[in-house]
């Protein structure tokens, strides 16, 4: 618990020599997998075929990083808008490996070394939330990606949580569903990391690099259940606020079921980072590390 709290406070825990060995082994395996997938991806694109290689790479990357992904339910194959909770960057590998979906991501991801380039290969739609004038262009990009990739995933919480909480769903990127494109359905998705969710989660003041290094150095693998919940027609819930509310309701019901209890509110990144408002952060964090299904 102390190491988890230190990581969330922006103090990366020390890595043992065995941890460094695991870390670099995973980095090398990811690099080799990428070098194999990239030429085939461009070949598929050159002959104007739908490339399966981003999905294959991301699914393999999830396993290399230690994730053992289990699919629960049936993901729709096309014309689907996935709406998911958000815990870690591993979410992207898990959902894409299971479905081949494209994603909506923050605009700054596009400028990140390597990661931004990889995201473009999977037809990621980059969104600048502060760019009010560019909303129409972003919506058009979403529609085009949905037409080409058959599915798009949105994380409407806007940030990650500890794996056993939910934040309010923001609705700006659901505007593409006003009105919904013909035949498109919404399928809520629950990502459940079980009792290790809080340890895997990217929360507090931990940097992306520190989080990746910590996960790469882990000895134990971890299970991720990707629950594809019952889809619905967005026309039955007119307006993006109603669509967001219905998606959140279904995800919360599913999360409550796997936790065998009510879903508590997210205590917040500041509390995880040791900047909690009133109660001692350590007490709050210990309480959130104890999961009913753990």
C-alpha positions as CSV (number, residue, x, y, z in Angstrom):
1,X,0.0,0.0,0.0
2,X,2.9,2.4,0.8
3,X,4.5,1.8,-2.6
4,X,1.2,2.4,-4.3
5,X,0.7,5.6,-2.4
6,X,4.2,6.8,-3.2
7,X,3.7,6.1,-6.9
8,X,0.4,8.1,-6.9
9,X,2.2,11.0,-5.1
10,X,4.7,11.2,-7.9
11,X,7.5,9.4,-6.0
12,X,8.3,6.3,-8.2
13,X,9.1,3.3,-6.0
14,X,12.6,1.8,-6.6
15,X,12.9,-1.0,-9.2
16,X,14.9,-4.1,-8.3
17,X,17.4,-5.6,-10.7
18,X,14.9,-8.3,-11.4
19,X,12.3,-5.6,-12.1
20,X,14.7,-3.9,-14.6
21,X,15.2,-7.3,-16.3
22,X,11.4,-7.7,-16.7
23,X,11.1,-4.1,-17.8
24,X,13.7,-4.3,-20.6
25,X,12.5,-7.8,-21.7
26,X,9.0,-6.4,-22.2
27,X,10.3,-3.3,-24.0
28,X,12.3,-5.5,-26.4
29,X,9.3,-7.8,-27.0
30,X,7.1,-4.8,-27.8
31,X,9.7,-3.4,-30.2
32,X,10.1,-6.8,-32.0
33,X,6.3,-7.1,-32.3
34,X,6.0,-3.6,-33.6
35,X,8.7,-4.2,-36.2
36,X,6.9,-7.2,-37.4
37,X,3.5,-5.6,-37.5
38,X,4.4,-2.2,-39.1
39,X,5.5,-3.4,-42.6
40,X,2.4,-5.7,-42.9
41,X,0.1,-2.8,-41.8
42,X,1.5,-0.5,-44.5
43,X,1.3,-3.3,-47.1
44,X,-2.4,-3.8,-46.3
45,X,-3.0,0.0,-46.5
46,X,-1.1,0.2,-49.8
47,X,-3.5,-2.3,-51.4
48,X,-6.4,-0.5,-49.8
49,X,-7.4,-3.4,-47.5
50,X,-8.6,-3.0,-43.9
51,X,-5.6,-3.7,-41.8
52,X,-5.9,-6.2,-38.9
53,X,-2.4,-5.4,-37.7
54,X,-3.1,-2.6,-35.2
55,X,-5.6,-4.9,-33.5
56,X,-3.1,-7.8,-33.5
57,X,-0.3,-5.6,-32.2
58,X,-2.4,-4.0,-29.4
59,X,-3.7,-7.4,-28.3
60,X,-0.2,-8.8,-28.2
61,X,1.1,-5.7,-26.4
62,X,-1.5,-6.2,-23.7
63,X,-0.2,-9.7,-23.0
64,X,3.4,-8.7,-23.1
65,X,2.6,-6.0,-20.5
66,X,1.2,-8.7,-18.3
67,X,-2.5,-8.3,-19.0
68,X,-4.6,-11.5,-19.4
69,X,-7.6,-10.2,-21.2
70,X,-11.0,-12.0,-20.9
71,X,-13.9,-10.9,-23.0
72,X,-17.3,-11.1,-21.4
73,X,-20.3,-10.6,-23.6
74,X,-20.4,-10.1,-27.4
75,X,-18.8,-7.0,-29.0
76,X,-20.7,-5.7,-32.0
77,X,-18.5,-6.0,-35.0
78,X,-19.4,-2.8,-36.8
79,X,-21.4,0.4,-36.7
80,X,-20.9,0.6,-33.0
81,X,-19.9,3.4,-30.6
82,X,-18.3,1.9,-27.5
83,X,-18.6,4.0,-24.3
84,X,-16.2,2.8,-21.6
85,X,-14.9,3.5,-18.1
86,X,-11.2,4.4,-18.0
87,X,-8.5,3.0,-15.6
88,X,-5.2,2.8,-17.5
89,X,-3.5,3.1,-20.8
90,X,-3.7,-0.7,-20.8
91,X,-7.5,-0.1,-21.5
92,X,-6.6,0.8,-25.1
93,X,-4.7,-2.5,-25.7
94,X,-7.4,-4.6,-24.0
95,X,-10.4,-3.1,-25.9
96,X,-8.6,-2.8,-29.3
97,X,-7.3,-6.3,-29.0
98,X,-10.8,-7.6,-28.3
99,X,-12.6,-5.6,-30.9
100,X,-10.3,-3.7,-33.3
101,X,-11.8,-0.4,-32.4
102,X,-10.4,3.1,-33.0
103,X,-10.3,5.6,-30.2
104,X,-10.9,9.2,-29.3
105,X,-7.9,10.8,-27.5
106,X,-6.6,14.1,-26.2
107,X,-4.9,16.2,-28.8
108,X,-1.6,16.3,-26.9
109,X,-1.3,12.5,-27.3
110,X,-0.6,13.2,-31.0
111,X,2.6,15.0,-30.2
112,X,3.9,12.4,-27.8
113,X,7.0,10.6,-29.1
114,X,6.2,7.1,-30.6
115,X,2.9,6.9,-28.8
116,X,1.4,9.6,-31.0
117,X,2.6,8.0,-34.2
118,X,1.2,4.6,-33.0
119,X,-2.1,6.2,-32.2
120,X,-2.4,7.5,-35.8
121,X,-1.9,4.0,-37.2
122,X,-5.1,3.0,-35.4
123,X,-7.0,6.0,-36.8
124,X,-7.3,7.7,-33.5
125,X,-9.4,10.8,-33.5
126,X,-7.5,13.6,-31.6
127,X,-9.7,16.0,-29.7
128,X,-8.7,19.5,-28.4
129,X,-11.4,20.0,-25.7
130,X,-10.6,23.7,-25.4
131,X,-11.0,24.2,-29.2
132,X,-14.7,25.3,-29.3
133,X,-14.4,26.4,-32.9
134,X,-13.1,23.0,-34.0
135,X,-16.0,20.9,-32.6
136,X,-17.7,20.5,-36.0
137,X,-14.4,19.3,-37.6
138,X,-13.8,16.9,-34.8
139,X,-17.3,15.5,-35.2
140,X,-16.7,15.0,-38.9
141,X,-13.5,13.2,-38.1
142,X,-15.4,10.9,-35.7
143,X,-18.0,10.1,-38.4
144,X,-15.2,9.3,-41.0
145,X,-13.4,7.0,-38.5
146,X,-16.6,5.2,-37.6
147,X,-17.3,4.6,-41.3
148,X,-13.8,3.3,-42.0
149,X,-13.0,1.4,-38.7
150,X,-16.6,0.3,-38.0
151,X,-16.2,1.1,-34.3
152,X,-15.0,4.0,-32.2
153,X,-14.4,4.0,-28.4
154,X,-14.8,7.0,-26.1
155,X,-13.8,7.4,-22.5
156,X,-16.3,10.0,-21.4
157,X,-14.9,10.4,-17.9
158,X,-12.1,12.4,-19.5
159,X,-9.5,10.9,-17.1
160,X,-8.6,7.6,-15.4
161,X,-10.0,6.4,-12.0
162,X,-8.9,3.7,-9.5
163,X,-10.9,0.9,-11.2
164,X,-13.7,0.7,-8.7
165,X,-15.2,4.2,-9.1
166,X,-16.9,6.2,-11.8
167,X,-16.7,9.9,-12.6
168,X,-19.5,11.9,-14.3
169,X,-19.6,11.3,-18.0
170,X,-18.8,14.3,-20.2
171,X,-20.9,14.6,-23.3
172,X,-19.0,16.8,-25.8
173,X,-17.8,13.9,-27.9
174,X,-21.1,12.2,-28.0
175,X,-22.4,15.0,-30.1
176,X,-21.6,12.8,-33.1
177,X,-24.7,10.9,-32.0
178,X,-27.0,14.0,-32.4
179,X,-28.6,12.7,-34.6
180,X,-27.1,9.2,-34.6
181,X,-25.7,8.0,-37.9
182,X,-28.1,5.4,-39.6
183,X,-27.7,1.9,-38.1
184,X,-25.2,2.9,-35.4
185,X,-25.6,1.4,-31.9
186,X,-24.1,2.3,-28.6
187,X,-22.5,-0.5,-26.6
188,X,-21.3,0.3,-23.0
189,X,-18.1,-1.4,-21.9
190,X,-16.9,-2.1,-18.4
191,X,-13.2,-2.6,-17.8
192,X,-12.7,-4.7,-14.6
193,X,-9.2,-5.2,-13.3
194,X,-10.4,-6.9,-10.1
195,X,-8.6,-6.5,-6.8
196,X,-5.4,-5.2,-8.5
197,X,-7.3,-2.4,-10.3
198,X,-6.1,0.4,-7.9
199,X,-2.5,-0.8,-8.3
200,X,-2.6,-0.9,-12.1
201,X,-4.5,2.5,-12.4
202,X,-2.8,5.6,-13.6
203,X,-3.9,8.0,-10.9
204,X,-2.6,10.9,-8.7
205,X,0.6,12.7,-9.7
206,X,2.2,9.6,-11.3
207,X,3.6,10.4,-14.8
208,X,2.8,8.3,-17.8
209,X,6.5,7.2,-18.0
210,X,6.6,6.2,-14.3
211,X,3.4,4.3,-14.6
212,X,4.6,2.4,-17.6
213,X,7.9,1.6,-16.0
214,X,6.2,0.4,-12.8
215,X,3.8,-1.9,-14.8
216,X,6.7,-3.2,-17.0
217,X,8.7,-4.1,-13.9
218,X,5.8,-6.0,-12.2
219,X,6.4,-9.7,-11.4
220,X,2.8,-10.8,-11.5
221,X,0.5,-10.7,-14.5
222,X,-3.0,-9.4,-14.0
223,X,-6.5,-10.1,-15.3
224,X,-8.6,-7.7,-17.2
225,X,-12.2,-8.5,-17.9
226,X,-13.7,-6.5,-20.8
227,X,-17.4,-6.6,-20.4
228,X,-19.3,-5.7,-23.5
229,X,-22.7,-4.9,-22.1
230,X,-26.1,-4.9,-23.8
231,X,-26.1,-2.4,-26.7
232,X,-28.9,0.1,-27.3
233,X,-30.1,2.3,-30.1
234,X,-29.1,5.9,-29.4
235,X,-32.4,7.0,-31.0
236,X,-34.2,5.5,-28.0
237,X,-32.4,8.0,-25.7
238,X,-32.5,11.3,-27.7
239,X,-29.7,13.7,-27.0
240,X,-26.1,13.1,-25.9
241,X,-26.9,13.7,-22.2
242,X,-29.5,10.9,-22.2
243,X,-27.1,8.6,-24.1
244,X,-24.3,9.3,-21.6
245,X,-26.6,8.8,-18.6
246,X,-27.9,5.5,-19.9
247,X,-24.3,4.3,-20.7
248,X,-23.1,5.3,-17.2
249,X,-26.1,3.6,-15.6
250,X,-25.4,0.3,-17.3
251,X,-21.7,0.4,-16.5
252,X,-22.4,1.3,-12.9
253,X,-24.8,-1.6,-12.6
254,X,-22.2,-4.0,-14.0
255,X,-19.4,-2.6,-11.8
256,X,-21.6,-2.9,-8.8
257,X,-22.2,-6.6,-9.7
258,X,-18.6,-7.5,-10.0
259,X,-17.8,-5.6,-6.8
260,X,-20.7,-7.2,-4.9
261,X,-21.7,-3.8,-3.5
262,X,-22.4,-0.2,-4.3
263,X,-19.9,1.8,-6.5
264,X,-18.3,4.5,-4.3
265,X,-17.4,8.0,-5.7
266,X,-13.9,8.5,-6.9
267,X,-11.9,10.1,-4.1
268,X,-9.9,12.1,-6.7
269,X,-6.4,12.4,-8.1
270,X,-5.4,15.0,-5.4
271,X,-6.3,12.6,-2.6
272,X,-4.4,9.8,-4.2
273,X,-1.4,12.2,-4.6
274,X,-1.5,13.0,-0.9
275,X,-3.2,16.4,-1.3
276,X,-6.5,15.3,0.1
277,X,-8.9,17.9,1.3
278,X,-9.9,16.8,4.8
279,X,-9.3,13.2,5.7
280,X,-5.8,11.8,5.8
281,X,-4.9,10.6,2.3
282,X,-3.4,7.4,3.5
283,X,-6.7,6.4,5.2
284,X,-8.7,7.2,2.1
285,X,-6.3,5.3,-0.2
286,X,-6.2,2.2,2.1
287,X,-10.0,2.1,2.1
288,X,-10.0,2.2,-1.8
289,X,-7.4,-0.5,-2.0
290,X,-9.7,-2.9,-0.2
291,X,-12.1,-4.2,-2.8
292,X,-15.1,-6.4,-1.9
293,X,-14.1,-8.9,-4.6
294,X,-10.5,-9.0,-3.5
